[in-house]
């Protein structure tokens, strides 16, 4: 009878995983986290649950910035005039 001994004893923190998903880590640290995720079923599940949540937040922030930009352009248009 063989017993599976888990080789991975330590995991990246949730904050580190979130930064990895957001692309905020340095290249070397991102590679290390990606390699860990590739080998760790626990972190694969955590990444799979965090990614859609982070994507939704990012999308909402992007939409808000677009709305702000559109409003700024409307205001700017009110002040633009060709004076001859």
C-alpha positions in Angstrom: 0.0 0.0 0.0 1.4 3.4 -1.0 0.7 6.5 0.9 0.6 9.9 -1.0 2.8 12.4 0.8 2.0 15.9 -0.2 5.1 17.7 -1.4 3.8 21.2 -1.1 3.9 22.4 2.5 3.4 26.2 2.0 1.0 28.1 -0.2 1.0 31.7 -1.5 -1.3 34.0 0.5 -4.7 35.0 -0.9 -3.3 38.5 -1.3 -0.3 37.2 -3.3 -2.7 35.1 -5.5 -4.9 38.1 -6.1 -1.9 40.2 -7.1 -0.8 37.4 -9.5 -4.2 37.3 -11.1 -4.2 41.1 -11.5 -0.8 41.0 -13.1 0.8 43.1 -10.4 3.7 40.9 -9.5 7.3 41.1 -10.8 8.1 38.6 -13.5 10.2 36.4 -11.3 7.6 36.2 -8.5 4.8 35.7 -11.0 6.6 32.7 -12.5 7.1 31.3 -9.0 3.4 31.7 -8.2 2.3 30.3 -11.6 4.6 27.2 -11.1 3.1 26.7 -7.6 -0.4 26.9 -8.9 0.4 24.5 -11.7 1.4 21.9 -9.1 -1.1 22.6 -6.3 -4.7 21.5 -6.7 -5.7 23.6 -3.6 -4.3 26.8 -5.2 -5.8 25.9 -8.6 -9.2 25.9 -7.0 -8.6 29.1 -5.2 -7.3 30.8 -8.3 -10.4 29.5 -10.2 -12.7 31.0 -7.7 -10.8 34.4 -7.4 -10.3 35.0 -11.1 -14.0 35.7 -12.0 -14.5 38.0 -8.9 -11.4 40.0 -9.7 -12.4 40.2 -13.4 -15.8 41.6 -12.4 -14.2 44.2 -10.2 -11.8 45.2 -12.9 -14.6 45.4 -15.4 -16.7 47.6 -13.1 -13.8 49.9 -12.5 -13.2 50.1 -16.3 -16.9 50.9 -16.9 -16.8 53.7 -14.3 -13.7 55.2 -15.9 -15.4 55.1 -19.3 -18.5 56.8 -17.9 -16.3 59.5 -16.3 -14.4 60.0 -19.5 -17.7 60.4 -21.5 -19.0 62.9 -19.0 -15.7 64.9 -19.2 -16.0 64.9 -23.0 -19.5 66.3 -22.8 -18.5 69.0 -20.4 -15.4 69.8 -22.6 -17.7 70.1 -25.6 -19.7 72.8 -23.9 -16.6 74.9 -23.5 -15.2 74.5 -26.9 -16.1 77.0 -29.5 -14.4 78.4 -32.6 -14.1 82.1 -32.1 -13.1 83.9 -35.3 
